[in-house]
Amino acid sequence: MSGLQRKDLLDIQSLTTEEILLICNSAKYFKALFTRSIKTVPILRGKTVCLLFYEPSTRTRISFELAAKRLSADLINIAVQTSSVVKGESLIDTVHTLEAYKADFIVMRHAASLAPHFLSRNIKSSVINAGDGNHAHPTQALLDAYSLMEKVGDIQGLHIGIVGDILHSRVARSDIEIFKRLGAKVSLIGPPTLVPDEFRMYGVDIYYEFDEILPNLDVINMLRIQRERQQGSFFPSIREYHKRFALTNDRLKRCKKDVIVMHPGPINRGIEIDDDVADSAHSIINEQVTNGVAVRMAIFYLLAGGTPLDEKEVE
């Protein structure tokens, strides 16, 4: 098998299970490379990566930037807030500008769902979706899956609870898809206003009481309350939300002894998760950050036509 045999990475739905596993297996070797003393390899030397973020981002942008630099790519970092976009440039005009730059990869984050799909249809460059509206965040889902596989091996049969603001979360939608594809049981937990009944169409269970399902979960994936995406009030108060749906130290004591705690970040400490829990031995939140670089290195490599890696190739 050669690379991903596709031009773009836009969502989890368009990936085959074999491609998902190929990315995760490749990430294992890139993590070994990324964490060793010599961190840079010439895999993308002569290639250009453009970071095109229409929404604020720190973690995802830095992760992609590090991944590109570790592979020796040239980097174009477009600050949309100070670019021609602010002056009224349309997305199609931006496409033509990027074509003039001869970018090989465009990593795009946009507030409009499917904007990266539109871009991919109008440009020869490889487009990687770094989050679009409430639709998808495929690289986050891939790093979440890889992080779990690294911790426990096979995801098949795990019961994974995704807790919080499901309604506004592109991470949740991508995580549901990838976890179920890999054989896990997925439950969604949160207030009815943030976990609408329509999500049952994804083949998940829904719980409106965290404590009801808590002891049955193997993995708890806590989501941030996305107040910047909410219009109106979806729960009475932050205090009430914390009381009912936060992963507190008291709740952690009622979980399985080997429960795994995840969070895509950034964390609102004291709102959806308490300090003691985020920093506990159950948490793999820091590992998720490191694994994000490895997974994105693997994606660049495979989209560039890289073949499945032998461990000796990155020693």
C-alpha beads as a LAMMPS data file, in Angstrom:
LAMMPS data file: protein, C-alpha beads

315 atoms
314 bonds

1 atom types
1 bond types

-500.0 500.0 xlo xhi
-500.0 500.0 ylo yhi
-500.0 500.0 zlo zhi

Masses

1 110.0

Atoms # bond

1 1 1 0.000 0.000 0.000
2 1 1 1.385 3.426 -0.943
3 1 1 0.521 6.342 1.327
4 1 1 -3.131 7.157 1.753
5 1 1 -3.840 7.034 -1.995
6 1 1 -5.841 10.239 -1.667
7 1 1 -5.142 13.945 -2.069
8 1 1 -6.834 15.295 1.072
9 1 1 -7.734 14.444 4.642
10 1 1 -11.105 16.089 5.275
11 1 1 -13.022 13.918 7.751
12 1 1 -13.062 10.509 9.406
13 1 1 -16.053 9.282 7.383
14 1 1 -14.085 9.347 4.132
15 1 1 -11.244 7.240 5.578
16 1 1 -11.335 3.459 5.468
17 1 1 -10.630 1.547 8.667
18 1 1 -7.390 0.363 7.048
19 1 1 -6.341 3.984 6.446
20 1 1 -7.134 4.911 10.047
21 1 1 -4.936 2.069 11.287
22 1 1 -2.207 2.991 8.789
23 1 1 -2.074 6.541 10.172
24 1 1 -2.028 5.323 13.783
25 1 1 0.663 2.710 13.103
26 1 1 2.785 5.292 11.270
27 1 1 2.373 7.733 14.160
28 1 1 4.059 5.220 16.460
29 1 1 7.279 5.496 14.481
30 1 1 7.090 9.262 14.118
31 1 1 6.645 9.580 17.866
32 1 1 9.859 7.623 18.343
33 1 1 11.531 10.048 15.940
34 1 1 9.948 13.163 17.460
35 1 1 10.990 12.301 20.996
36 1 1 14.579 11.329 20.233
37 1 1 17.563 13.706 20.357
38 1 1 17.724 14.285 16.568
39 1 1 14.197 15.446 15.826
40 1 1 14.315 16.588 12.183
41 1 1 14.252 14.439 9.030
42 1 1 14.232 15.575 5.366
43 1 1 11.028 13.773 4.353
44 1 1 9.277 16.975 3.188
45 1 1 12.360 18.951 2.142
46 1 1 11.388 21.144 -0.807
47 1 1 7.671 20.905 0.048
48 1 1 5.631 23.869 1.282
49 1 1 3.009 23.703 4.028
50 1 1 0.542 26.595 4.389
51 1 1 -1.320 27.076 7.665
52 1 1 -4.604 28.859 6.915
53 1 1 -6.522 29.394 10.156
54 1 1 -9.674 31.513 10.020
55 1 1 -10.355 30.801 13.712
56 1 1 -8.065 31.300 16.708
57 1 1 -5.972 28.279 17.578
58 1 1 -2.947 27.591 19.701
59 1 1 -2.618 23.857 20.266
60 1 1 -3.639 22.650 16.814
61 1 1 -1.687 25.313 14.941
62 1 1 1.502 24.708 16.948
63 1 1 1.114 20.947 16.543
64 1 1 0.853 21.197 12.747
65 1 1 3.690 23.713 12.649
66 1 1 5.981 21.449 14.665
67 1 1 5.041 18.442 12.530
68 1 1 5.891 20.306 9.314
69 1 1 9.177 21.639 10.706
70 1 1 10.236 18.207 11.982
71 1 1 9.771 16.916 8.424
72 1 1 11.838 19.841 7.027
73 1 1 8.985 21.499 5.104
74 1 1 8.926 25.190 4.232
75 1 1 6.160 26.923 6.177
76 1 1 3.728 29.692 5.232
77 1 1 1.785 30.928 8.251
78 1 1 -1.151 33.114 7.194
79 1 1 -2.581 35.300 9.937
80 1 1 -6.123 35.709 8.629
81 1 1 -6.900 38.484 11.128
82 1 1 -4.320 40.711 9.381
83 1 1 -4.643 39.359 5.834
84 1 1 -6.615 40.384 2.759
85 1 1 -9.491 38.241 4.030
86 1 1 -10.302 41.002 6.528
87 1 1 -10.456 43.416 3.602
88 1 1 -13.138 41.343 1.902
89 1 1 -11.178 38.745 -0.074
90 1 1 -13.378 35.743 -0.875
91 1 1 -12.349 32.157 -0.231
92 1 1 -12.023 31.477 -3.960
93 1 1 -9.673 34.494 -4.291
94 1 1 -7.640 33.072 -1.427
95 1 1 -7.517 29.769 -3.341
96 1 1 -5.934 31.498 -6.317
97 1 1 -3.415 33.220 -4.033
98 1 1 -2.427 29.882 -2.482
99 1 1 -2.014 28.379 -5.950
100 1 1 0.436 31.175 -6.732
101 1 1 2.403 30.240 -3.607
102 1 1 2.694 26.672 -4.996
103 1 1 1.776 25.237 -1.602
104 1 1 1.902 21.435 -1.456
105 1 1 -0.226 21.179 1.702
106 1 1 -2.873 23.544 3.050
107 1 1 -3.922 23.027 6.663
108 1 1 -7.231 24.830 7.086
109 1 1 -9.405 25.758 10.052
110 1 1 -12.646 27.584 9.304
111 1 1 -15.832 28.549 11.147
112 1 1 -17.983 27.353 8.227
113 1 1 -18.681 23.634 8.016
114 1 1 -17.317 22.021 4.834
115 1 1 -15.106 25.009 3.949
116 1 1 -12.048 22.691 3.618
117 1 1 -14.094 20.467 1.287
118 1 1 -14.814 23.508 -0.902
119 1 1 -11.130 24.414 -0.892
120 1 1 -10.076 20.874 -1.827
121 1 1 -12.353 20.856 -4.893
122 1 1 -10.796 24.060 -6.180
123 1 1 -7.087 23.529 -5.641
124 1 1 -4.486 20.923 -6.557
125 1 1 -2.735 21.122 -3.179
126 1 1 -3.458 18.552 -0.500
127 1 1 -5.949 19.975 2.007
128 1 1 -5.972 18.874 5.646
129 1 1 -8.984 19.809 7.742
130 1 1 -7.880 21.300 11.071
131 1 1 -11.493 21.841 12.174
132 1 1 -14.512 23.164 10.294
133 1 1 -17.512 24.673 12.069
134 1 1 -19.356 22.062 14.121
135 1 1 -18.665 19.422 11.479
136 1 1 -15.326 17.654 11.913
137 1 1 -11.859 17.675 13.444
138 1 1 -10.347 14.522 11.951
139 1 1 -6.749 14.924 13.113
140 1 1 -7.912 15.347 16.727
141 1 1 -9.948 12.145 16.430
142 1 1 -6.956 10.312 14.963
143 1 1 -4.668 11.444 17.785
144 1 1 -7.331 10.500 20.348
145 1 1 -7.607 7.018 18.844
146 1 1 -3.835 6.644 18.665
147 1 1 -3.448 7.788 22.279
148 1 1 -5.909 5.126 23.432
149 1 1 -4.260 2.440 21.307
150 1 1 -0.884 3.394 22.773
151 1 1 -2.308 3.063 26.293
152 1 1 -4.416 -0.101 26.041
153 1 1 -3.764 -1.638 22.649
154 1 1 -7.040 -2.608 21.025
155 1 1 -9.980 -0.188 21.337
156 1 1 -12.431 -2.977 20.448
157 1 1 -14.947 -3.453 23.266
158 1 1 -14.046 -0.359 25.287
159 1 1 -16.931 1.708 26.671
160 1 1 -16.079 5.356 25.991
161 1 1 -18.058 8.211 27.482
162 1 1 -17.908 11.631 25.795
163 1 1 -19.055 14.264 28.276
164 1 1 -20.133 17.867 27.834
165 1 1 -20.925 20.190 24.968
166 1 1 -21.646 17.625 22.254
167 1 1 -23.890 19.974 20.280
168 1 1 -21.146 22.455 19.383
169 1 1 -18.263 19.985 19.258
170 1 1 -16.638 18.966 15.978
171 1 1 -14.286 16.813 18.071
172 1 1 -17.222 14.818 19.432
173 1 1 -18.595 14.087 15.958
174 1 1 -15.209 12.881 14.694
175 1 1 -14.490 10.912 17.881
176 1 1 -17.841 9.138 17.704
177 1 1 -17.058 8.040 14.153
178 1 1 -13.531 6.811 14.819
179 1 1 -14.244 5.107 18.153
180 1 1 -17.223 3.213 16.749
181 1 1 -15.281 2.306 13.614
182 1 1 -12.620 0.727 15.823
183 1 1 -15.192 -1.288 17.754
184 1 1 -15.835 0.756 20.899
185 1 1 -19.190 1.403 22.543
186 1 1 -19.839 5.147 22.806
187 1 1 -22.101 6.960 25.256
188 1 1 -22.776 10.696 25.261
189 1 1 -23.328 12.480 28.568
190 1 1 -24.511 16.019 29.247
191 1 1 -27.583 18.219 29.699
192 1 1 -30.365 17.694 27.110
193 1 1 -29.710 21.137 25.663
194 1 1 -26.151 20.113 24.762
195 1 1 -26.806 16.454 23.891
196 1 1 -29.874 16.480 21.626
197 1 1 -31.731 13.232 21.099
198 1 1 -30.897 13.406 17.369
199 1 1 -27.394 12.160 18.174
200 1 1 -28.859 8.673 18.629
201 1 1 -28.688 8.415 14.843
202 1 1 -24.939 7.888 15.260
203 1 1 -25.565 4.623 17.095
204 1 1 -24.700 5.924 20.559
205 1 1 -26.424 5.872 23.943
206 1 1 -27.314 9.155 25.646
207 1 1 -27.307 9.844 29.378
208 1 1 -28.439 13.016 31.080
209 1 1 -27.080 11.952 34.482
210 1 1 -23.304 11.519 34.681
211 1 1 -23.391 9.472 37.876
212 1 1 -25.720 6.908 36.302
213 1 1 -23.180 5.710 33.731
214 1 1 -19.924 6.685 35.485
215 1 1 -18.990 3.241 36.974
216 1 1 -19.417 1.515 33.589
217 1 1 -16.981 3.631 31.585
218 1 1 -13.484 2.493 30.571
219 1 1 -12.621 5.881 29.079
220 1 1 -13.965 9.343 29.904
221 1 1 -13.406 12.006 27.272
222 1 1 -14.244 15.398 28.743
223 1 1 -15.156 18.256 26.394
224 1 1 -14.783 21.983 26.902
225 1 1 -17.879 24.143 27.208
226 1 1 -17.614 26.116 23.970
227 1 1 -19.082 29.409 25.081
228 1 1 -17.752 31.148 21.956
229 1 1 -20.051 28.949 19.818
230 1 1 -23.109 29.158 22.037
231 1 1 -25.831 31.685 21.475
232 1 1 -28.082 31.795 24.472
233 1 1 -27.986 29.856 27.728
234 1 1 -27.784 26.058 27.596
235 1 1 -27.660 25.442 31.370
236 1 1 -28.581 27.471 34.457
237 1 1 -25.060 28.353 35.584
238 1 1 -21.433 27.222 35.505
239 1 1 -21.813 26.180 39.136
240 1 1 -24.798 23.967 38.277
241 1 1 -22.975 22.459 35.277
242 1 1 -19.933 21.658 37.433
243 1 1 -22.129 20.032 40.049
244 1 1 -23.831 17.704 37.549
245 1 1 -21.288 17.033 34.803
246 1 1 -17.753 17.882 35.927
247 1 1 -15.235 15.091 36.418
248 1 1 -14.330 15.789 40.025
249 1 1 -12.014 13.901 42.346
250 1 1 -15.063 12.460 44.108
251 1 1 -16.453 11.146 40.821
252 1 1 -13.057 9.727 39.842
253 1 1 -13.115 7.595 43.010
254 1 1 -16.345 5.994 41.785
255 1 1 -14.892 5.073 38.390
256 1 1 -13.189 1.853 37.401
257 1 1 -9.727 1.590 38.950
258 1 1 -8.051 1.686 35.518
259 1 1 -10.289 4.331 33.930
260 1 1 -8.595 6.570 31.341
261 1 1 -9.285 10.310 31.323
262 1 1 -8.960 12.336 28.105
263 1 1 -9.533 15.934 27.033
264 1 1 -8.925 17.508 23.593
265 1 1 -8.009 20.841 25.187
266 1 1 -7.870 23.592 26.001
267 1 1 -9.035 22.670 29.490
268 1 1 -11.380 24.823 31.542
269 1 1 -10.052 23.706 34.918
270 1 1 -12.660 23.846 37.623
271 1 1 -15.521 23.784 35.124
272 1 1 -15.586 20.466 33.255
273 1 1 -12.637 18.864 35.051
274 1 1 -10.895 19.464 38.360
275 1 1 -7.157 20.012 38.738
276 1 1 -6.567 16.802 40.683
277 1 1 -8.224 14.746 37.943
278 1 1 -6.532 16.467 34.993
279 1 1 -3.147 15.899 36.638
280 1 1 -3.853 12.389 37.963
281 1 1 -2.263 9.110 36.881
282 1 1 -5.513 8.301 35.031
283 1 1 -5.070 11.291 32.706
284 1 1 -3.437 10.975 29.275
285 1 1 -4.059 14.640 28.406
286 1 1 -0.346 15.515 28.106
287 1 1 0.274 12.393 26.015
288 1 1 -2.486 13.542 23.656
289 1 1 -0.568 16.780 23.029
290 1 1 2.676 14.949 22.188
291 1 1 0.830 12.376 20.100
292 1 1 -0.811 15.153 18.111
293 1 1 2.560 16.058 16.590
294 1 1 3.329 12.411 15.768
295 1 1 -0.060 11.820 14.131
296 1 1 0.189 14.989 12.032
297 1 1 3.711 14.030 10.944
298 1 1 2.305 10.685 9.838
299 1 1 -0.494 12.392 7.887
300 1 1 1.921 14.681 6.031
301 1 1 4.165 11.708 5.255
302 1 1 1.368 9.473 3.982
303 1 1 -0.358 12.171 1.917
304 1 1 3.019 12.816 0.295
305 1 1 2.994 9.210 -0.906
306 1 1 4.978 7.636 1.909
307 1 1 4.710 3.885 2.256
308 1 1 3.971 1.924 5.456
309 1 1 6.949 2.321 7.757
310 1 1 9.287 -0.300 9.066
311 1 1 10.530 0.521 12.545
312 1 1 14.159 0.469 11.347
313 1 1 13.435 3.420 9.034
314 1 1 13.133 5.871 11.926
315 1 1 15.804 4.514 14.255

Bonds

1 1 1 2
2 1 2 3
3 1 3 4
4 1 4 5
5 1 5 6
6 1 6 7
7 1 7 8
8 1 8 9
9 1 9 10
10 1 10 11
11 1 11 12
12 1 12 13
13 1 13 14
14 1 14 15
15 1 15 16
16 1 16 17
17 1 17 18
18 1 18 19
19 1 19 20
20 1 20 21
21 1 21 22
22 1 22 23
23 1 23 24
24 1 24 25
25 1 25 26
26 1 26 27
27 1 27 28
28 1 28 29
29 1 29 30
30 1 30 31
31 1 31 32
32 1 32 33
33 1 33 34
34 1 34 35
35 1 35 36
36 1 36 37
37 1 37 38
38 1 38 39
39 1 39 40
40 1 40 41
41 1 41 42
42 1 42 43
43 1 43 44
44 1 44 45
45 1 45 46
46 1 46 47
47 1 47 48
48 1 48 49
49 1 49 50
50 1 50 51
51 1 51 52
52 1 52 53
53 1 53 54
54 1 54 55
55 1 55 56
56 1 56 57
57 1 57 58
58 1 58 59
59 1 59 60
60 1 60 61
61 1 61 62
62 1 62 63
63 1 63 64
64 1 64 65
65 1 65 66
66 1 66 67
67 1 67 68
68 1 68 69
69 1 69 70
70 1 70 71
71 1 71 72
72 1 72 73
73 1 73 74
74 1 74 75
75 1 75 76
76 1 76 77
77 1 77 78
78 1 78 79
79 1 79 80
80 1 80 81
81 1 81 82
82 1 82 83
83 1 83 84
84 1 84 85
85 1 85 86
86 1 86 87
87 1 87 88
88 1 88 89
89 1 89 90
90 1 90 91
91 1 91 92
92 1 92 93
93 1 93 94
94 1 94 95
95 1 95 96
96 1 96 97
97 1 97 98
98 1 98 99
99 1 99 100
100 1 100 101
101 1 101 102
102 1 102 103
103 1 103 104
104 1 104 105
105 1 105 106
106 1 106 107
107 1 107 108
108 1 108 109
109 1 109 110
110 1 110 111
111 1 111 112
112 1 112 113
113 1 113 114
114 1 114 115
115 1 115 116
116 1 116 117
117 1 117 118
118 1 118 119
119 1 119 120
120 1 120 121
121 1 121 122
122 1 122 123
123 1 123 124
124 1 124 125
125 1 125 126
126 1 126 127
127 1 127 128
128 1 128 129
129 1 129 130
130 1 130 131
131 1 131 132
132 1 132 133
133 1 133 134
134 1 134 135
135 1 135 136
136 1 136 137
137 1 137 138
138 1 138 139
139 1 139 140
140 1 140 141
141 1 141 142
142 1 142 143
143 1 143 144
144 1 144 145
145 1 145 146
146 1 146 147
147 1 147 148
148 1 148 149
149 1 149 150
150 1 150 151
151 1 151 152
152 1 152 153
153 1 153 154
154 1 154 155
155 1 155 156
156 1 156 157
157 1 157 158
158 1 158 159
159 1 159 160
160 1 160 161
161 1 161 162
162 1 162 163
163 1 163 164
164 1 164 165
165 1 165 166
166 1 166 167
167 1 167 168
168 1 168 169
169 1 169 170
170 1 170 171
171 1 171 172
172 1 172 173
173 1 173 174
174 1 174 175
175 1 175 176
176 1 176 177
177 1 177 178
178 1 178 179
179 1 179 180
180 1 180 181
181 1 181 182
182 1 182 183
183 1 183 184
184 1 184 185
185 1 185 186
186 1 186 187
187 1 187 188
188 1 188 189
189 1 189 190
190 1 190 191
191 1 191 192
192 1 192 193
193 1 193 194
194 1 194 195
195 1 195 196
196 1 196 197
197 1 197 198
198 1 198 199
199 1 199 200
200 1 200 201
201 1 201 202
202 1 202 203
203 1 203 204
204 1 204 205
205 1 205 206
206 1 206 207
207 1 207 208
208 1 208 209
209 1 209 210
210 1 210 211
211 1 211 212
212 1 212 213
213 1 213 214
214 1 214 215
215 1 215 216
216 1 216 217
217 1 217 218
218 1 218 219
219 1 219 220
220 1 220 221
221 1 221 222
222 1 222 223
223 1 223 224
224 1 224 225
225 1 225 226
226 1 226 227
227 1 227 228
228 1 228 229
229 1 229 230
230 1 230 231
231 1 231 232
232 1 232 233
233 1 233 234
234 1 234 235
235 1 235 236
236 1 236 237
237 1 237 238
238 1 238 239
239 1 239 240
240 1 240 241
241 1 241 242
242 1 242 243
243 1 243 244
244 1 244 245
245 1 245 246
246 1 246 247
247 1 247 248
248 1 248 249
249 1 249 250
250 1 250 251
251 1 251 252
252 1 252 253
253 1 253 254
254 1 254 255
255 1 255 256
256 1 256 257
257 1 257 258
258 1 258 259
259 1 259 260
260 1 260 261
261 1 261 262
262 1 262 263
263 1 263 264
264 1 264 265
265 1 265 266
266 1 266 267
267 1 267 268
268 1 268 269
269 1 269 270
270 1 270 271
271 1 271 272
272 1 272 273
273 1 273 274
274 1 274 275
275 1 275 276
276 1 276 277
277 1 277 278
278 1 278 279
279 1 279 280
280 1 280 281
281 1 281 282
282 1 282 283
283 1 283 284
284 1 284 285
285 1 285 286
286 1 286 287
287 1 287 288
288 1 288 289
289 1 289 290
290 1 290 291
291 1 291 292
292 1 292 293
293 1 293 294
294 1 294 295
295 1 295 296
296 1 296 297
297 1 297 298
298 1 298 299
299 1 299 300
300 1 300 301
301 1 301 302
302 1 302 303
303 1 303 304
304 1 304 305
305 1 305 306
306 1 306 307
307 1 307 308
308 1 308 309
309 1 309 310
310 1 310 311
311 1 311 312
312 1 312 313
313 1 313 314
314 1 314 315
